[in-house]
Amino acid sequence: MTKPLTAPLRAGAAPAEFRSWGDELRATFALAWPLVIAQLAQNALTVTDVIMMGWLGPYQLASGTLATTFLMPFLVGGIGVVGAVAPLAAQARGGRNIKAIRRVVRQGFWAALTLAALLVPLVLQIRPIFGWLGQDPQATILAEQYIQIAAWMLFPGLAIISLRSLLSAFDATRVILVITIGGVIVNGIANYILMFGHFGFPRLELRGAAIATVLTNIAMLALFAGYVVTNPRFRRFHVFIRFWKPDWPRYREIFRIGTPIGLTVLAEVGLFTAAALLMGRIGTDEVAAHAIALQLSSLAFMVPLGMGIAATVRVGMAYGRGDRDGIHKAGWTAFALGTGFMGLSCILFLTAGPIIVALFLDPSVPANANAVALAATFLVIAGLFQIADGAQVVAAHALRGLSDTKVPMMFAIFGYWAVGLPTSYILGFVVGWRGVGIWLGLAAGLTFVAIILVARFALRERLGLLRRLAS
C-alpha cells in the first residue's frame, strides 16, 4: 500500500468550506465559467492556424491539417498525464498541506519534461509513418516541414498544464482565461508575420505557422510562470526553488493517476477519428456533414468540460479536507450544471438543426443539398446524446478529484471501442444505415460510459473510493 501524499485525512476532520447547495453552486460556477471560455479560446488557437493555412492555398491547408491531426494525440495524451497535478494540488489544498502543493507542481514540471523528451522523437517520425499509411508524398513533405518545428511545442505546452492546474486548484481561473486569450492574439500576429513574410520577415508558410505555435506556447508559459512567482498568493509556494530536487513518490503518483487520464482522452479522441475514417468509406457528403456536426458538438462540449475541470478541483478539495458532504455537493452540482447546459444544446440541435447547418453550407446550392440534409440528421442524433456526453465528462472529472482514474479508464476504453465503434460499424455497414448508423454507434458508446461513470460516482462509498477518509 502506498503512503498518502497529502495530509492525513479523517472523516469530519475539517468543517465544510461551503454549507449550502447555493454556496456550492456559486463557487462551482465562478470557478468554471473562465475555464469554459478558456477552452473555447484554446480551440481558437487551432482555428486561427487553419484559417491562415487556408490563405496559403488548399494544398498547404490539407498538409497542415494532416500535420496538426498527427500531433494532436501526442499533445492530448501528454496533457491528460500532467493534468493529474490538478486533483493532487486540490487535495493538498483541502488538507492545508503547502509543502505537498509545491512538490506536486514541481514534479508536474518533471513529468512534462519527461513526456516531451519521449514524445518529440516519435512525432519527428511523421514521414515514415505517413508513408506506411499511404499518404500523398508531397503532402507528407509539407507536413514534415511543419512537424519538424512544431513538435518542440510539447515542452512548453505540457509544462503549462502544471501551472494551469495549480491556478485552477486555487480558483484563479480568470488568469488562465486572460493568458489564453493573449495566446490567441500572439499566435495570430506571429502567423501573419511569419507565414506571409510581413514587416521584412521571410515568407515561411507552414514553417512560419509552426514557429508561431512554438513561440506562442513559450510566451504563455512565461506569463503563467511570471504570475506564479510574482503574485503573493502563489509566491509563497516557491514552486521553482530547488527545482531540480527530486520527489520520486509524487513523480510516480502523477504518472499513476495521470496515465489513465491520458489514455481515456486518447480513447475518446480515437473513437471520433475512427468514425471519420468510416465516414470516408461512404462518401464525401458524409464526411462534410460529419465534420459540421462534430464541430458543433465539440463546441457545446466545452461547457461541460469546463464544469468537469471545476468538479475535479471542488471534489479534490473536499476530499483533501475529509468532507464527505462537500464531495457530494461538489460532484452533483457540477453534474447538474454540465448536463443542464447540454439539455439546452440538445433542444437547440433538435429544433434548429437546418438553420445551424446553413451557417456552414449554403442550402440554396444544389450540390450542397445532400450534405446539408445529412448534417441536419447527424445533429439530431448529436442532440440525443448531448446529455450523455455532458454526464460522462463531468462524472469522469469528479472521479479524478478522488484520484480514481484507472477503473474509469478501463470502462471508457471498453465503452468507446467495444461498444461504440462496433455498433457504428454494424449499423453503418451491416444494417446499411450508413452515416446515421455511425452516429448512433457514437451515441451508444458515450451513453454506456456515462451510465457507468455516473453510477460509480454515486456508489463511491460502497466501492471504497472514500476509504482514505476513514479515521
N, C-alpha and C positions, 0 to 999 in steps of 0.2 A: 504493500500500500504506500502511495506517495504521500509525502508530508504536505499539508495545505500551504499555499504560497501567500496567503493573506492572514490577517489576524484571526485568532481562534473565534469560531462562531458559536453562539449559543442561542437557543430559542428565546426570543424576547430580550436579547442582550441589550438592545437599544430601542428607544421609542421610535415609532414610525415618524418619518420626516413629514409626511402629509397624512392628515387624519381622515379626510373625506374623499369620496369619489370625485367631487367637484374640484378639489385641490389637485388630485392626480390628473384629471382631465386637463386642467390649465397648465400643469407642469409638463405633461407629455406634449401638448400642442405647442407650447413655447419652445420646447427642445426640438420638435420635429419640423416645424414649417421652414426654418432656414435650411435644414438638411434636404427637404424636398426640392426647394428652389436650387440648392447647390447641385443636386443630382441632375436637374434639368440643365443647369449651366455646364456641368461636366459633359453631358451629351452634346451641348453646343460646340464644344471643342472639336468633336468629330465632325459635326455638321459643317462647321467652318472649313475644315480641311476638304471635305467632299465638294462643297460649293466651289472653292477656289481651284481644286483639281479639275473640276468640270470646265472652268475657264481656260485651262490649258488645252483641252480637247478630249474627245470621247476615249481615245486610246490611253491617254495619261490617266483619265478618271478610272478606267477599268483596271489599269495596272496598280494604281494607288489603292483602289478598293481591295484588290487581291492582297496587297501587302498589309494593309491595316487589318483585314479579316484574319490573316495569318498570325499577326502579332497579338491580336486581342485575347485569345485563350490563354496565352502565357501571362499577359498582364492581369487578366481577371483572376486566374488561379493564384497568382502571387498576392494580389490584393486580399483574396479570401484568407490566405495563411496569415499575413501580417495583421489582418483585421481582428485576429484574436486578442490584440492588445486592448481593444475596446471593452470587452466584458471583464478582462482581468483588471484593468485600471478602474472600472466602475466598482467591481467587488472590493478592491483595495480602498477606494474612496469611502464606500459604505462602512468598511471596517476601520476607517481612520488610520490607515497604515501608509504614511507618507513615504517611508523608505521603499515599500513594495511598489508604489506608483513609479518612483524614479527608476527602479530596476527593471520593471516591466517595459516601460517606454524605451529605455536604453537597449534592452535585449530585443525589442521590436526593430530597432535600427540594425542590430546584428542579423536578425532574421532576414530583413530586407536586403542587406548587402549579400548575404549568403545565397538567397534565392536568385538575385540578379546575376551573381557570378556564375551560377549554374545554368540559368536560362539563356543568357546572351549567346553563348556558343551554340546552343540549339537553334535559336532564332536565326543566326547567321547562316544556317544550312538551308536557307529557303530555296536556293537554286536546285540542288539535287532532290529536295522534297517535291517541289513543283514539277520537276522533270518526271519523277515517279508517278505523280498524279495526272500527267498528261496535259499540263497547262501549256498555253501558247508560248513558244520560246522567246519571242520579242517582248511579250508582256512580262515574262519571268525576269528578263534582264532589267527592265524598268523597275519592277517590284523589288529586285535585289538592290538596286541603287538606293531606293528608299530605306529598305530594311538595314543596310549596312550602317546607316547613321541612326535611324530611329530606334534600333534595338537598345542603344545606350540610355534611352529614357527610362529603362527599367530601374536603374539605380536611383535616380531622384524620385521617380514615380512611386516606387514601393516604399521608399523612406518617408514620403509624405504621409502615407497611411498611418504610420506610427504616431506622428504628431497630430493628425486629424483625430485619431482615436482618443488621444489624451484630451484634446479640446472638447470632443463630444462627451466624454465621461464627466466633464465639469461644466456642461451646459453652455459652452462658449461656441455655439453653432453659428452665430451671426458672423463671427470672424471667418469661419470656414466659407460661408456664403460670399463675403466680400472678396476674399482672396481668390476663390474660384472664378467669380465674375471678372476679377482683374486678370486672371489667367486667360480667359476667353479673349479679352481685349488685346493682351500681349501677343497671343497666338495669331490673331487676325492681322495685326500690324506686321509681325515678323513674316507671316506668309506673304503679305502684299509686297514687302520689300525684297525678300529673298527668292520667292518663286518667280517673280516677274521682272526682277532687276531694276527696281526703282531707286532713286536717290544715289545713283552712282554705284550700286552694288551689282555684281554679275547676275545674270538670269540663270537660276539654278533649278528651276522647275520642281520635279519631285524631290530632288536632293534638298532644295530650299524648304519644302514642306517638312521634311524630316528634321532639318536643323532647327526650324521653328518649334517643332514638337519638343525637342530636347531642351532648347533654351527656355521654353515656357515652363517645363517641369522644374528646371533648375531655379528659375525665378520664384515659382510658387513654394518650393522647398525653402528657399532663403527667407521668404516672407513668413512662413509658418515658424521657422526656427527663430527668426528675429522677434516675433511676437512672444514666443515661449520664454526667451531669455530676457526680455525687457519688461513684460507685464508682471507686476508684483504678485499677482495671484499664482502665476506659474513659475516665476523665477525661483521661488522657494524650493522647488523640486530639484534644482541643479541637474537637469537632465543630461547635460554634456560634461559635467565634472567627472573626471576619471572614466571617460567614455570607453576606454579600452579594457577596463576591468571586467572580467567575465563573471557571469552569474548563470552557471550551467543549468541549475534546476529551472529557472524561469525561461531560459532559452529553450529548453526541451518542452516546457509547458506550452509555450507559444506554438510550437510545431504540433504538439499533441492535440491541442484544441483547434488550431488553425488549419491543419492539413485536411481534416474532414470538411471544413467550411469551403476551402478552395475546390475540393473535389465535388462537393454539392453544387457549387455555382457552375463548374465546368459541365456537370451532367445536364443541368438545365439549358445552358447555352448550346451544348452539343445536340440536345433534342430539337431545338428550333433550327439549328444548322442542318440537321438531317432532314427535317421537314422541308426546308428549302430545296435540298437536293432531290427529294422525292417529287416536289412540285416541278422541278426541271425536267423530270422524265415525262411529265404530262404535256406541258406546252408553255409558251412564252406568256400567254394571257394569264395563266395560273400563277406564274412566277411574279408577274407585275402585281396581280391582285393580292397575292400573299405578302409581298413587300409592303403594300399600303396598309393592309390590316395589321401586320406585325408592327409597323411603325406607330400606329395609333394605339395598339395595345401596350407597347413599350412605354409610350408617353404617359398613359394612365397608370402604368405600373410604378412610376417614380414616386407616386404619393404613398402607397402602402410600403414601398421600400424605405422611404424616409421615416414613416411611422415604425417600421421594423427596427431600424437603427436606434431610434429613440427607445423602443422596447428593450433592446439589449442593454442600454445604459440604465434605464429605470429599474428593470428586473435585477440587473447586476448589482446596483447599489443596495436594493432591498436585501438581496441575498448576502451581500457583504456585511450588512449590519444585523443579520439574523432576524429579519422581519417577514414572517410568513404572510401576514395580511398585506404588506407592501408589495410582495411578489404577486399576489392575487390581483390586487388593484392595478398594478403597472401592466401586467400582461393583458388583462381583459380590456383595459382602457385603450391601449394601442390597437388591440384586435377590433374593437368597436369603431375606432376612428378609421382604420385602414379598410375594413370591409364596408363601412358606411359610405366612404367615398366611392369604392368600387361598385356599390349598388347604384350610385348616381351615374357612373360611367356605363354601367350595364343598360340603364334606361336610355341613355343617350345613344348608344350603339344600336339598340333595338328599334328606336323610333326615328333616328335621323341619319341612318347609315348612308343612304344615297346622297344626301346633302353633304356629308363629310367627305365622301369619296370624290365628289365633284371638285373639291379643293386640290386634288392630285391629278385627276384625269378629266378632260372636258367631255361630258356625256353627249354633247351635240356632234362630236366627230364620230362618224360611223365605225371607223376602225377601232375605237375605244369601247364600243358597246359591250362586247363580251367581258372584257377585263373589268369594266365598271360594275356589271351585274355580279360577277364573281366576287369582287372586293366587298360589295354590299352584303352578299351572302356570308362571306367569311366574317364580316363584322358582327353579324347576328350571332354566329357561334361564339365569337370572342366575347360578346356581351353576356352570353350564357355562362361563361367560365370566369368572368371578372371577379365575382365574389370569392370563388375558389382560389384564384390566383392571389388575391389580396390576403386571404386567410392563411395560405401556406407560407407566404414570405414573412408575415408578422409572427406566426407561430414558430417558424424556424429561428427567427431572431430572438424571440422571447426565451426559447430553449438555450440559445447561445449565452444569454445572460446568466444561466445556471451552469455554464461550462458543459452543456450537454450537446455534443456535436457528432459523435461517432455513430450512434444509432440513428439519428435523423438523416445522416449521410446515406446509410445503407437503405433506409426506406425511400429516400429521394431517388437514388440511383435505380432501385427496383421499380419505383413508380414511373419514372421517366422512360427507362429503357426496356423494362419487361412488361409494362402496361401501356404506356403512351405510344412508343414507336411501333410495336407490333400491331396495336389497334389501328394506328394511322395506315400502316401498310395493308392490313386486311380489308379495312373499309374502303381505302382508296383504290386498291388494285384488284383484290379478290372479289369483293362485293361489287366494285365498279362505281363507287360514289365519287371517285376522283378527288379533286381538291377539298370538297366538303368532307369526305371521309378522313382525309389527312387532318383537317382542323378538329374534327370530332375526336380523333385519337389524341391530339394535344389536350383537348378538354378532359378526356378520360384520365390521362396521366396526371395533370395538375389537380384534378378533383381527388384522385386517390391519395396523393401526397398531402393535400390539405386535410383530409379526414384523419389520416394517421397522425400528423403533427399536432393538430388541434387537440385530438384525443390524448396525445402524450403529454401536452402541457396541462390539460385538465386533470389527468391522473398522476401528476408529478409526485404527489405524496405516496401513493400506493406503489409507484415504480421505484421509489427510493432516490429520486433526484434531489431531495432536500435532506439527505442523510447527514450532510455536514452541519446542518442546523441543530442536530441533536445535541443535548448537553453532554 
